Amino acid sequence: MLLTLGVMVFAGFDKVLETAALKWLPDWALFI
């Protein structure tokens, strides 16, 4: 149960991280 919850939280965090990367990387590419 706890392990499953941990995986779900990690997957959710990974999804947020991926979305943030897709949102910010193009902006950084403009500066580089």
C-alpha positions as CSV (number, residue, x, y, z in Angstrom):
1,M,0.0,0.0,0.0
2,L,2.7,2.5,1.1
3,L,4.9,1.4,-1.8
4,T,2.1,1.9,-4.3
5,L,1.4,5.3,-2.9
6,G,5.1,6.2,-3.1
7,V,5.1,5.2,-6.8
8,M,2.0,7.2,-7.5
9,V,3.5,10.3,-5.8
10,F,6.8,9.8,-7.7
11,A,5.0,9.3,-11.0
12,G,3.0,12.5,-10.4
13,F,6.1,14.4,-9.5
14,D,7.8,13.1,-12.6
15,K,4.9,14.2,-14.7
16,V,5.0,17.7,-13.2
17,L,8.8,17.8,-13.7
18,E,8.3,16.8,-17.4
19,T,5.6,19.4,-17.9
20,A,7.8,22.1,-16.3
21,A,10.8,21.0,-18.5
22,L,8.6,21.3,-21.6
23,K,7.4,24.7,-20.5
24,W,10.7,26.2,-19.5
25,L,13.3,24.5,-21.9
26,P,12.2,26.5,-25.0
27,D,12.6,29.7,-23.0
28,W,16.1,28.7,-22.0
29,A,16.9,27.7,-25.6
30,L,16.2,31.3,-26.6
31,F,18.8,32.6,-24.1
32,I,21.5,30.1,-25.1
